[in-house]
Amino acid sequence: MNFEFSDEQQQLADSVRKFLANDYSFDKRKAILQSASGVSDSVWSTFAEMGLTAIALPEADGGFGGGAVDLMAAMEACGEALVVEPLLDNIGLAGRLVAKAGSPSQRAALLPGLVDGSRRFAFAGLEPAGRYGLVPAITSARVAGEGWLLDGEKCVVIGAASAQWLIVSALTDGAAGDSTGISLFLVDPNAAGVTLNPSRTVDGQRAADVVLTGVALGADALLGPLHGALPLIEEAVDFATALLCADAVGAMKSACDATLEYLKTRKQFGVPIASFQVLQHRMVEMVIACEQARSLAILAAARVDAGGDAADRSRAVSMAKVKIADSARQISQESVQLHGGMGMTEELKVSHTFRRLTMLAQRFGDADHHLERYAALG
């Protein structure tokens, strides 16, 4: 397998990296985090102008027909800059569900807004006490006249407050936990009966718990097949997980680079501490862990793009996520320790990278979850 990016993929990544270096400095990122919305509309518009929001969408829907591999280098650049705008959730998760499950009329109405940056989505799939499970247990939809009534609760919905549409998974047939009775619905976050309880993740991203109480939906709110949405959800989550792995690789690289620079400049006993062999060994182990994670991230992205057998795709994604989680823990902890007490301060980027990697290691399933999933897939 060729683990190098194509010229086009690298050019896109270079453009993203140049923009982030000029307009998304660490201080500007902190200002965005402290703003009311927690995201930057101007940054989002620039992402759309660069084509990031369109790359993974089908050409028939105004996209470029690309895949996870086409986005990997750009996602690494976003990981290096610790971007907090919900790019992954729009292009890799919610937007992908609309593209894969939506009817021609739904795609025509919704996806142009994602392409030009005027519309954002958020996928509400996790539930309280459900941990990483994708099968709804307490959110259900029942037929009401010609439409639906939706009740339930979702948690940790990234980007919910800035989204124009929520994509909500709900049980429409069978008992709680029945994987054959799941459907997707388009929900206006401002609709009657929808309550958002905002919060921040450990790395500063804006999220919300969503309470749904008798939310009245029209017949056209159903997204995709009735009772048959689980395979679509699993595919979208695997796609998003592959992009998350690339984001994590970028954050790891940033931590490694910052730590190496610190070791070269920090002096003790009159010499740079980078000259101490024991610290050299620890630094090498960090770089090796980052490169191993990058290799598996590329493999996961390639398997996601290849389609084919769902079990092969999921195995590759779980392998990558296990390595990403382990490497994220190792590199984030080592980078803070090698910086000494400074590594814990708000003023130093490495402390924010530590939080980002901690979040990414948990999102879409931690190492234990994916080891269990890999074993179950055989």
C-alpha angles and dihedrals in degrees: 000000000000107000094187123099120242120250091257093049092048093047090054091049091048090052092049092046092049092050092048092047091053102035107020105053120162091259092049090049090054090051090052091051090053094049122102095256098034091223136078119240091196092054090049091051090051091051088054092048089052089054097244092130092052104042098089096040121098117263089239088063096049096270133116098249094238131141145213094295090056089055099041099090092046091049090051088055090051090050091053090053093042091233111200099191108109095248095140093050093052103041100029104034122013096025091048091053090053091048094047101037106026125104117240090262093049093049091047091051099044113026100061087063091053091049095052095039097245095112132048132189137200129199115225103198110130123082134199111274089009093100107190097342118131096198111094116236104173104021115085140163126208131189114264114180107304093340143038142271115217125202132170145070136274128191140209096011104178113220095006094134093055096040125106091201134030119207106212127192115215141171110253100166138025130009129319110290094024105141094198096063104059126124136175126232135192109230129186106226089216094054121118111273095027115115124182119202104193125214141157127247120231090265094050102260117142116248136160141204109232123214116195117197117177093325108186113220132182123237089258091062091080108103115202129339120350111249091357107084101108097087089050091049092048092050093049093047091050089050091049091046090055089053090046089055089055090048089052092050089055091051091048091051090051090052092048093048093047092048094048091050091050092050090052094051103034110089131202126174086007097299134087110269088230086079091066108101096215091056091046089056092051091048092050091051089053092052092047091051090050093050093047090051091049092053093052091044090057090047091051092049091049092050091048091052093045093064112194121110112025092210092056090050093049093046091054092048093048092049090052094045093051091053092043091052093048094044092045091055093046097045097041093050095043093048092054094044093049090051090054119209091341089068091073097052124108090228094064119078093216091070090056090047088053090057093045092053091046089055095045092050089059102037118101088007136328126244094275092051093051094044088056091046092049091051092048091052090058 
